[in-house]
Amino acid sequence: MAIVARHFRITGKVQGVGYRYFTQCTARELGLVGWVRNMPDGSVEAWAKGPATVIATFHQELSFGPYNAQVADVEISDADGSVNYSDFRILR
């Protein structure tokens, strides 16, 4: 099972709706490690590492987001996987 790291940029109505908490809970349920944070431009950024098939499921979940979110787009790109995290956290 290939372990991969991916960077995500989520746009739309994704701040002030619990999107970071949703992302953290989803990542932890899936067993992923990494982080999520709000960006000054109103988007949300995340970095996640785990099995490729699980990352694909995570990407799908990010496309929906929590109930109050209105996700316009989720950009995904390869990321540096050499960094190791022990959990998935919200960065401030």
Contact map, one row per residue, 1 for C-alpha under 8 A:
11100000000000000000000000000000000000000000000000110000000000000000000000000000000000000000
11110000000000000000000000000000000000000000000000110000000000000000000000000000000000000000
11111000000000000000000000000000000000000000000011110000000000000000000000000000000000000000
01111100000000000000000000000000000000000000000011110010000000000000000000000000100000000000
00111110000000000000000000000000000000000000001111000000000000000000000000000111100000000000
00011111000000000000000000000000000000000000001110000010000000000000000000011111000000000000
00001111100000000000000000000000000000000000111100000000000000000000000000011110000000000000
00000111110000000000000000000000000000000000111000000000000000000000000001111000000000000000
00000011111000000000000000000000000000000011110000000000000000000000000011110000000000000000
00000001111101000000000000000000000000000011100000000000000001000000001111100000000000000000
00000000111111000000000000000000000000000111000000000000000000000000001111000000000000000000
00000000011111000000000000000000000000000110000000000000000000000000111110000000000000000000
00000000001111101000000000000000000000000100000000000000000000000000111100000000000000000000
00000000011111111110000000000000000000000111000000000000000000000000111000000000000000000000
00000000000011111110000000000000000001000111000000000000000000000000100000000000000000000000
00000000000001111110000000000000000000000000000000000000000000000000000000000000000000000000
00000000000011111110000000000000000000000000000000000000000000000101100000000000000000000000
00000000000001111111110000000000000000000000000000000000000000000101100000000000000000000000
00000000000001111111111000000000000000000000000000000000000000001100100000000000000000000000
00000000000000000111111100000000000111000001000000000000000000000000000000000000000000000100
00000000000000000111111110000000000000000000000000000000000000000000000000000000000000000100
00000000000000000111111111000000000000000000000000000000000000001100000000000000000000000000
00000000000000000011111111100000000100000000000000000000000001001000000000000000000000000000
00000000000000000001111111110000001100000000000000000000000000000000000000000000000000011100
00000000000000000000111111111000000000000000000000000000000000000000000000000000000000000000
00000000000000000000011111111100000000000000000000000000010010000000000000000000000000000000
00000000000000000000001111111111100000000000000100000000010000000000000000000000000000010000
00000000000000000000000111111111100000000000000000000000000000000000000000000000000000110000
00000000000000000000000011111111000000000000000000000000000000000000000000000000000000000000
00000000000000000000000001111111000000000000000000000100010000000000000000000000000000000000
00000000000000000000000000111111100000000000000001000000000000000000000000000000000000000000
00000000000000000000000000111111110000000000000111000110000000000000000000000000000000110000
00000000000000000000000000110011111000000000000111000000000000000000000000000000000011111000
00000000000000000000000000000001111100000000011110000000000000000000000000000000000010111000
00000000000000000000000100000000111110000000011100000000000000000000000000000000000000011110
00000000000000000001001100000000011111000001111000000000000000000000000000000000000000011110
00000000000000000001000000000000001111100001110000000000000000000000000000000000000000000111
00000000000000100001000000000000000111110111100000000000000000000000000000000000000000000001
00000000000000000000000000000000000011111111100000000000000000000000000000000000000000000000
00000000000000000000000000000000000001111110000000000000000000000000000000000000000000000000
00000000000000000000000000000000000000111110000000000000000000000000000000000000000000000000
00000000001111100000000000000000000001111111000000000000000000000000000000000000000000000000
00000000111101100000000000000000000001111111100000000000000000000000000000000000000000000000
00000000111001100001000000000000000111100111110000000000000000000000000000000000000000000000
00000011110000000000000000000000000111100011111000000000000000000000000000000000000000000000
00000011100000000000000000000000011110000001111100000000000000000000000000000000000000000000
00001111000000000000000000000000011100000000111110000000000000000000000000000010000000000000
00001110000000000000000000100001111000000000011111000010000000000000000000000000000000010000
00111100000000000000000000000001110000000000001111100010000000000000000000000000100000000000
00111000000000000000000000000011100000000000000111110110000000000000000000000000000000000000
11110000000000000000000000000000000000000000000011111110000000000000000000000000000000000000
11110000000000000000000000000000000000000000000001111111000000000000000000000000000000000000
00000000000000000000000000000000000000000000000000111111100000000000000000000000000000000000
00000000000000000000000000000101000000000000000001111111110000000000000000000000000000000000
00010100000000000000000000000001000000000000000111111111111000000000000000000000000000000000
00000000000000000000000000000000000000000000000000011111111100000000000000000000000000000000
00000000000000000000000000000000000000000000000000001111111110000000000000000000000000000000
00000000000000000000000001100100000000000000000000000111111111000000000000000000000000000000
00000000000000000000000000000000000000000000000000000011111111100000000001010000000000000000
00000000000000000000000000000000000000000000000000000001111111110000000000000000000000000000
00000000000000000000000001000000000000000000000000000000111111111000000000000000000000000000
00000000010000000000001000000000000000000000000000000000011111111000000001000000000000000000
00000000000000000000000000000000000000000000000000000000001111111000001011000000000000000000
00000000000000000000000000000000000000000000000000000000000111111100111000000000000000000000
00000000000000000010011000000000000000000000000000000000000011111110111000000000000000000000
00000000000000001110010000000000000000000000000000000000000000011111100000000000000000000000
00000000000000000000000000000000000000000000000000000000000000001111100000000000000000000000
00000000000000001100000000000000000000000000000000000000000000000111110000000000000000000000
00000000000111101110000000000000000000000000000000000000000000011111111000000000000000000000
00000000000111000000000000000000000000000000000000000000000000011001111100000000000000000000
00000000011111000000000000000000000000000000000000000000000000111000111111000000000000000000
00000000011110000000000000000000000000000000000000000000000000000000011111000000000000000000
00000000111100000000000000000000000000000000000000000000000000100000001111100000000000000000
00000001111000000000000000000000000000000000000000000000001001100000001111110000000000000000
00000001110000000000000000000000000000000000000000000000000000000000000011111000000000000000
00000111100000000000000000000000000000000000000000000000001000000000000001111100000000000000
00000111000000000000000000000000000000000000000000000000000000000000000000111110000000000000
00001110000000000000000000000000000000000000000000000000000000000000000000011111000000000000
00001110000000000000000000000000000000000000001000000000000000000000000000001111100000000000
00001100000000000000000000000000000000000000000000000000000000000000000000000111111000000000
00011000000000000000000000000000000000000000000010000000000000000000000000000011111100000000
00000000000000000000000000000000000000000000000000000000000000000000000000000001111100000000
00000000000000000000000000000000000000000000000000000000000000000000000000000001111110000000
00000000000000000000000000000000000000000000000000000000000000000000000000000000111111000000
00000000000000000000000000000000110000000000000000000000000000000000000000000000001111110000
00000000000000000000000000000000100000000000000000000000000000000000000000000000000111110000
00000000000000000000000000010001110000000000000000000000000000000000000000000000000011111000
00000000000000000000000100110001111100000000000100000000000000000000000000000000000011111100
00000000000000000000000100000000111100000000000000000000000000000000000000000000000000111110
00000000000000000001100100000000001110000000000000000000000000000000000000000000000000011111
00000000000000000000000000000000001110000000000000000000000000000000000000000000000000001111
00000000000000000000000000000000000011000000000000000000000000000000000000000000000000000111
